[in-house]
Amino acid sequence: MKETIVYNTTGTCSKQIIIEVENDIIQNIQFIGGCHGNLQGIDKLTRGMKITDVIERLKGIKCGSKPTSCPDQLAVGLAKYIEEKAKTVV
């Protein structure tokens, strides 16, 4: 089933991430704000990946002296999606 996740970021130049997933596989990612070229790269590199693999690879990446980054915020948003999804299954 295709779903759209909307995550409002904190601590990054991008303000929001819109993620399309189907059967827990990334289909498309759109960042609102931020470094357009780099964020297009993240979209292309993560397409077809399992959500859990994206979280594992991107979690904890920092941008300069900031405690987070756009890739890290993507991982945070996906982790929250997994948590919420688990609550609805129980």
C-alpha positions as CSV (number, residue, x, y, z in Angstrom):
1,M,0.0,0.0,0.0
2,K,1.4,3.4,-1.0
3,E,1.6,6.0,1.8
4,T,2.8,9.6,2.1
5,I,4.8,10.7,5.2
6,V,5.1,14.4,5.9
7,Y,7.8,15.2,8.5
8,N,8.6,18.8,9.7
9,T,12.3,19.0,10.4
10,T,14.1,20.7,13.2
11,G,17.6,22.2,13.1
12,T,18.2,22.1,9.3
13,C,17.8,24.4,6.3
14,S,15.1,22.1,5.0
15,K,11.8,22.7,6.7
16,Q,9.8,19.6,5.7
17,I,10.3,16.2,4.1
18,I,7.6,14.5,2.0
19,I,8.3,10.8,1.7
20,E,6.4,8.3,-0.5
21,V,6.7,4.7,0.6
22,E,5.1,1.5,-0.6
23,N,5.4,-1.8,1.4
24,D,8.1,-0.1,3.5
25,I,10.2,0.7,0.5
26,I,11.2,4.3,-0.4
27,Q,9.6,5.5,-3.6
28,N,10.3,9.2,-3.6
29,I,11.5,11.9,-1.3
30,Q,11.0,15.6,-1.6
31,F,12.7,18.1,0.7
32,I,11.2,21.6,1.2
33,G,14.1,24.0,1.5
34,G,17.7,23.1,1.9
35,C,20.5,22.4,-0.6
36,H,18.6,21.4,-3.6
37,G,21.3,19.4,-5.4
38,N,22.4,17.4,-2.4
39,L,18.8,16.7,-1.4
40,Q,18.0,15.4,-4.9
41,G,21.0,13.1,-4.5
42,I,19.6,11.7,-1.2
43,D,16.2,11.1,-3.0
44,K,17.9,9.2,-5.9
45,L,20.2,7.2,-3.6
46,T,17.5,6.0,-1.2
47,R,14.8,5.1,-3.8
48,G,14.1,1.4,-3.7
49,M,15.7,1.0,-0.2
50,K,13.9,-0.4,2.8
51,I,13.0,2.2,5.4
52,T,15.0,0.4,8.1
53,D,18.1,0.4,5.9
54,V,17.8,4.2,5.2
55,I,17.4,4.9,9.0
56,E,20.5,2.7,9.7
57,R,22.7,4.5,7.1
58,L,21.6,8.1,7.7
59,K,21.0,8.3,11.5
60,G,23.4,10.5,13.3
61,I,24.9,12.4,10.4
62,K,25.7,16.0,11.4
63,C,26.0,19.1,9.3
64,G,29.0,21.1,10.3
65,S,28.6,22.1,14.0
66,K,24.9,21.4,14.0
67,P,23.8,18.3,16.0
68,T,21.7,17.1,13.0
69,S,21.5,17.2,9.2
70,C,18.9,16.7,6.4
71,P,19.9,13.0,6.1
72,D,19.6,12.6,9.9
73,Q,16.2,14.3,9.9
74,L,15.1,11.9,7.2
75,A,16.1,9.1,9.5
76,V,14.3,10.6,12.4
77,G,11.1,11.1,10.4
78,L,11.2,7.6,9.1
79,A,11.8,6.2,12.6
80,K,8.8,8.1,13.9
81,Y,6.7,6.7,11.1
82,I,7.8,3.1,12.0
83,E,6.9,3.9,15.7
84,E,3.5,5.2,14.8
85,K,2.8,2.3,12.5
86,A,3.7,-0.2,15.2
87,K,1.2,1.5,17.6
88,T,-1.6,1.0,15.1
89,V,-0.9,-2.7,14.5
90,V,-1.2,-3.5,18.2
